[in-house]
Amino acid sequence: MIFESRIQTLAPGLVLRPVTEDDAEAMARAYRREREHLRPWEPVRGESFFTAEGQAARLRDLVELRAAGRSMPWVLAEEEGAGPGSGEIVGVVNLNNIVHGAWRSANLGYWVAAARTGRGLASAAVAAVCRDADEHLGLHRVEAGTVLANAASQRVLARCGFERIGVAPAYLHINGVWQDHVLFQRILNDRPVAPAV
């Protein structure tokens, strides 16, 4: 199943749109600019991750996963024509590990640039992605996790209708350490699933 999403305006001059391979240079700039801001919440990254070449390889993989229906990556970008490769990237939202069948679930990840936090952009992006997950991808549930100290992200999830479902010890290797995560879920709908063939 190939999942495509439309471009959505989140705020004046700012859009949420599907990522493309043409975003490699802008994505590398964004990750270099936000390196310290993201350090407490992300895995340790090799130096190639912060280059256009490293991002090009990563984006190729993401586009292939999207074509296979297993991932849906978006960027929050300044609206300079709103097309791929245009405008500075000021955030990322991903639905990863998309599974259909009886589970119909995915994992949500996101970040917003340090200079753009506190303006409701993460909440608007997460809400838009959950709508797409329900209406266009046909998912039943979205899960998200945050490191214990990430209170801001936990507030975003609560505002977007996620409920806390527990704590997973040593869940992800973040900032060089296996860290416990608070897990959240949002049930998108209760539609029945067609019988498996």
N, C-alpha and C positions, 0 to 999 in steps of 0.2 A: 504494500500500500504506500503510495507516494503522498506525502502531506505537504501541501503548499499553503501558505498563509498570505493574506493581503497586507499591504502597508497600512498602518493605523497611526493617526496623529494622537500623541499622548499629551502634548502641551504645545503652546505656540512655538513653532520652529523646531519641534522635536518629534521624530517618528520612531515607531517600532516596526522593523521590517526584517524579512528573512535574510540571513547572512548569505553571501556568495564568495566565491574565490577571489573576486575583484576587491574584496575588503582587506586583503592581506596587509597592505602597507598601513592603512588606517588602524587596523587591529593591533599591529605591532606598536604603533605610536601610542595607542590607548593603554596597552599593557605596560609600556615603558613609563608613561606618565603616572599611572596608578600603582606602580610596583609596590611602594611602601604602604599605600592605603590598603591594598589587597593582601599583603604579606600575612597578617594574622588569620586570614580566612581561607587561604589557598594552599595547595601543595607547593613544595619547593620546586622551582622551575629552573631548568638549565638555561644557559645564556642564549641558545638558539631559539628558544620560545619567544624571545623579545625581538626577533628579527623578522623582516618581511618574508624571507625564505622559510623560516620556521612556521610562521603563521600560514603561509601558502600551503604547506604540507598538511598542517592541522585542519585548515578549512576544506581542503580536498577530501579528507577523511570525513569531516562533518557533513559535507554535501552528499557523499556516498551513503552515509548512514541515513540521511534524510530521504534519499531516493529509495532506500530499502524499507522506509517506514519505521526506523528504529530510533530516530532522534529528530528533534526540530529545534534548530538554533536560530535565534533572532539577535539583532543588535538594536540598541537605542542610538540613533544618529541625528546629528543636526541636519535640518532639512535644506540641503543645497541640491535641489533637484530630486531628492529622496531616492535616487537610484543607487544601485550597488557601487561602492567605491566613492560615493560622494558624501560630503559632510563628515565632521569628526565623530568618532564613536565615543559615546559617553556612558555606555552600559551594555550589558549582555544578559540575555535570558535564554536558558536552554531547557527543553524537555529531553531527558536522556532515558535510556533503558526502556523505551516504549515497548510494551507487550500487549498483545490483543488476546483473543480467546476468552477464557473465563475470568482472567485477571483484569484486563483493560486498564492498565495503570502505567504511570511514568514517574520519574524522579525530576524534580524542579531544582534548577540552580540559577543564580542571578547575582549581578553586582551593578552598582551605579557609581560613577566617578565621584570622588571626594567633594569636588566643588558643586555637585548637583544633589547631594544628600539633603534630607530634611524638607524636600519640596513635594513629596508624594509621588515621585516618579517611579520608585520601585513598586509601590502599591498599585499604581495605574498599570504598569507593565505586567505584574503578576496577575492582576485581574483580567487583563486582555488575553494573556496566554491561557488562563484557565477557561475563558469563554471559547477560545479556539480549540482547546483540548476537548471540550464537551461538544461543541457544535460542528466542528470540522473533522476532528480525529476520532470522535466516538468513544473517548475514554470515559471510564466510570470514576476514576480516582487519580489524584496527584499527591505524591509524597514529597516532603522537603525535610532537610535536616540542617541544623545550625550548631556550631560549636557552642558550648555552654555560655560563654561570655558574650555572644553576639546578640545582645538585647534588642538592638535596632532591627535586625532581620527578623527576630521573633515577633516584634510588634507589627512588621509588615505582614507576616503570615497571619497573625490574628486578625488584622484589619481585613484581610482578603478571605476570611471564612475558614481558615485552617484550624484544626483542633490538635492540641498536643496529645500524642499517643504514647509517649514514653521517652526513656533515655537509653541510647545504645552505647555501651562501653567500648572504648577504643575503636570507634566506628570508621574513621578515615584518618589517613596520614596527612595532617595539615601543619604547615609551618615547621616541618621536620620532626613532628611528634605524633604518635597515635593519640587522637583526641576523642573524648566522649562527645556525643551529639544529642541534642534534643530533637526528637522526631515529631513531625506534624503530618497530618493528612487532610485533604479536602475531598469529600464525596461530591462529585459533580452532578450526578443524576442516579436514578434508580431504574433506568430503562432495562428491559429484559435483553438477554443476549440470544441471538439466533442459535439454534442447535448446531453443534459441530458436525461437519460432513465426514 
